[in-house]
Amino acid sequence: MVAVPAGTFLMGSEDALAYPADGEGPVRTVQVDAFWIDACAVSNADFGRFTAETGYRTGAERIGWSFVFAGLLPDDFPPTRGVVSAPWWRQVEGADWRHPEGPHSTVAGRPDHPVVHLDWHDARAYCAWAGKRLPTEAEWERAARGGLHGKVFPWGDELAPGGQHRMNVWQGDFPAHNTEADGRYGTCPVTAFEPNGFGLYNTTGNVWEWCADRFASRAGGSHPSPHRPERVAKGGSYLCHESYCRRYRVAARQGLTPDSAIGNVGFRCALDAA
């Protein structure tokens, strides 16, 4: 874990890249107490140690299926139900954290990749076992910014400074063709790319990360609402692309129902400062 000192930061965004309907704005000054946060997203190896010790079964394992990005499936994979608004997501029987693309796949060879197909409750169960907790949205965003104020990305405002890719997102024509200019197609190791100013890796791209907060799209942040039971996820994923999802930014956010377990959502843990 890395220590994030107490301080204020500018939370949210109202620039041309922002999604106002997501409740990114208004930009506001937020005070955050000191805390600790994992330098990396929880990996397959990390989660494997948890399940080996506790026998824990995830929500996807209990229901027997999860959603997988179609581009990661074999060409001869049989037709299955997709998400109406996002047909590139396919329901795959037997997909879970151990089998990210379905029963034919395994995390062998990917111990250092972020664990996926975990819902909010699974993430909280791991945190409890580890003696930690999920970060609040404000903690997550302060840590993700790495000490910078008002910047789009953890390193500044330029997507690929000097032509160098700094995160794992989609390049090319989504969802048909990924040029893999950043060297990745699906997930990448949790320590890939350079860390931010606080020492955190992959706070944008790779996988979305669960936060503790309820999601609300109202301006002013994520206040609990009985009409919006979703939880906040931050950071974007390997599927983000400017043509349809510019949420690979530190201010970006989305709401997911707590039982959502899909192939591009993971988490990292936080801890109160002593």
CORHUJO-V28296 format. One record per residue. RES is the residue in three letters. OMEGA is omega as a letter, one per 30 degrees, with the letter a starting at -180 (NA if undefined). D_LAST is the distance of its C-alpha to the last C-alpha in Angstrom with 2 decimals. Layout:
BEGIN
res,omega,d_last
RES,OMEGA,D_LAST
RES,OMEGA,D_LAST
END
This chain:
BEGIN
res,omega,d_last
MET,l,13.25
VAL,a,13.02
ALA,l,10.58
VAL,a,12.11
PRO,l,11.82
ALA,l,12.37
GLY,l,16.11
THR,l,19.31
PHE,l,21.59
LEU,a,24.95
MET,l,24.67
GLY,a,27.82
SER,l,31.26
GLU,a,34.80
ASP,a,36.55
ALA,a,39.48
LEU,a,37.36
ALA,l,35.45
TYR,a,36.35
PRO,a,36.58
ALA,l,37.18
ASP,a,33.77
GLY,l,32.15
GLU,a,30.80
GLY,f,31.78
PRO,l,31.85
VAL,a,29.74
ARG,l,27.24
THR,a,24.53
VAL,l,21.14
GLN,l,17.94
VAL,l,14.70
ASP,l,11.17
ALA,l,8.94
PHE,l,8.21
TRP,l,9.23
ILE,l,12.82
ASP,l,15.48
ALA,a,17.84
CYS,l,20.70
ALA,l,22.01
VAL,a,22.09
SER,l,25.28
ASN,l,28.18
ALA,l,27.25
ASP,a,23.69
PHE,l,25.18
GLY,l,27.95
ARG,l,25.72
PHE,a,24.29
THR,l,27.83
ALA,a,29.22
GLU,a,26.85
THR,a,27.07
GLY,a,30.44
TYR,l,29.01
ARG,a,31.63
THR,l,30.88
GLY,l,32.71
ALA,l,35.04
GLU,a,35.91
ARG,a,36.75
ILE,l,38.98
GLY,l,40.46
TRP,l,40.26
SER,l,38.27
PHE,a,39.16
VAL,l,39.81
PHE,a,40.85
ALA,a,44.63
GLY,l,44.71
LEU,a,42.86
LEU,l,45.48
PRO,a,48.69
ASP,a,51.75
ASP,a,53.51
PHE,a,50.73
PRO,l,52.47
PRO,l,52.10
THR,a,49.35
ARG,l,48.03
GLY,l,46.19
VAL,a,44.17
VAL,a,46.73
SER,a,44.83
ALA,a,43.54
PRO,l,46.18
TRP,l,44.46
TRP,a,42.16
ARG,l,44.03
GLN,a,43.45
VAL,l,43.41
GLU,l,43.85
GLY,l,41.65
ALA,l,39.13
ASP,a,35.55
TRP,l,32.58
ARG,a,34.64
HIS,a,37.71
PRO,l,36.62
GLU,l,40.25
GLY,a,41.74
PRO,a,43.17
HIS,a,44.80
SER,l,41.47
THR,l,38.62
VAL,l,35.25
ALA,a,36.74
GLY,l,36.55
ARG,a,33.63
PRO,a,30.62
ASP,l,28.68
HIS,l,29.65
PRO,l,27.42
VAL,a,28.01
VAL,a,30.06
HIS,l,31.97
LEU,l,28.84
ASP,a,28.63
TRP,a,25.62
HIS,l,25.62
ASP,a,25.70
ALA,l,22.67
ARG,l,20.73
ALA,l,22.07
TYR,a,20.82
CYS,a,17.28
ALA,l,17.36
TRP,a,18.77
ALA,a,16.15
GLY,a,13.27
LYS,l,12.50
ARG,l,14.21
LEU,l,16.55
PRO,l,15.61
THR,l,17.22
GLU,a,20.25
ALA,l,18.94
GLU,a,15.82
TRP,a,18.29
GLU,l,20.80
ARG,a,18.63
ALA,a,17.46
ALA,a,21.08
ARG,l,22.52
GLY,l,20.85
GLY,l,20.86
LEU,a,24.49
HIS,l,25.80
GLY,l,28.50
LYS,a,29.44
VAL,a,30.91
PHE,l,29.29
PRO,a,26.17
TRP,a,28.51
GLY,a,30.73
ASP,a,33.69
GLU,a,36.06
LEU,a,36.10
ALA,a,37.30
PRO,a,37.18
GLY,a,40.05
GLY,a,41.09
GLN,l,38.07
HIS,a,36.34
ARG,l,32.57
MET,a,31.88
ASN,l,33.56
VAL,a,35.72
TRP,l,39.39
GLN,l,42.16
GLY,a,45.76
ASP,a,47.25
PHE,f,44.98
PRO,a,45.45
ALA,a,48.58
HIS,l,47.80
ASN,a,44.72
THR,a,45.67
GLU,l,42.47
ALA,l,42.41
ASP,l,38.71
GLY,a,39.63
ARG,l,38.22
TYR,l,39.71
GLY,l,37.16
THR,l,33.54
CYS,l,32.47
PRO,a,29.87
VAL,l,26.26
THR,l,26.21
ALA,l,29.51
PHE,a,30.00
GLU,l,27.98
PRO,l,24.26
ASN,a,23.35
GLY,l,21.88
PHE,a,18.25
GLY,l,19.51
LEU,l,19.97
TYR,l,23.27
ASN,l,25.73
THR,l,24.08
THR,a,27.70
GLY,a,30.44
ASN,l,30.48
VAL,l,29.01
TRP,a,27.82
GLU,l,24.24
TRP,l,23.32
CYS,a,20.91
ALA,a,19.84
ASP,l,22.08
ARG,l,25.65
PHE,l,28.14
ALA,a,30.51
SER,l,32.89
ARG,l,33.23
ALA,l,32.47
GLY,l,29.14
GLY,a,26.88
SER,l,26.04
HIS,a,26.50
PRO,l,27.28
SER,l,31.02
PRO,a,33.11
HIS,l,35.64
ARG,a,33.39
PRO,a,31.51
GLU,l,30.33
ARG,a,26.76
VAL,l,25.77
ALA,a,26.16
LYS,l,25.61
GLY,a,26.91
GLY,a,30.45
SER,l,31.93
TYR,l,34.63
LEU,a,37.19
CYS,l,36.50
HIS,a,39.50
GLU,a,40.59
SER,a,43.68
TYR,a,41.90
CYS,l,38.08
ARG,a,36.45
ARG,l,33.02
TYR,a,31.79
ARG,a,30.05
VAL,a,26.47
ALA,a,27.55
ALA,a,29.58
ARG,l,28.79
GLN,l,30.67
GLY,l,30.63
LEU,l,31.15
THR,a,31.85
PRO,l,29.22
ASP,l,31.88
SER,l,32.63
ALA,a,32.53
ILE,a,34.26
GLY,l,34.53
ASN,l,32.47
VAL,l,29.26
GLY,a,26.07
PHE,l,22.31
ARG,a,18.98
CYS,l,15.61
ALA,a,12.34
LEU,l,8.81
ASP,l,6.31
ALA,a,3.80
ALA,NA,0.00
END
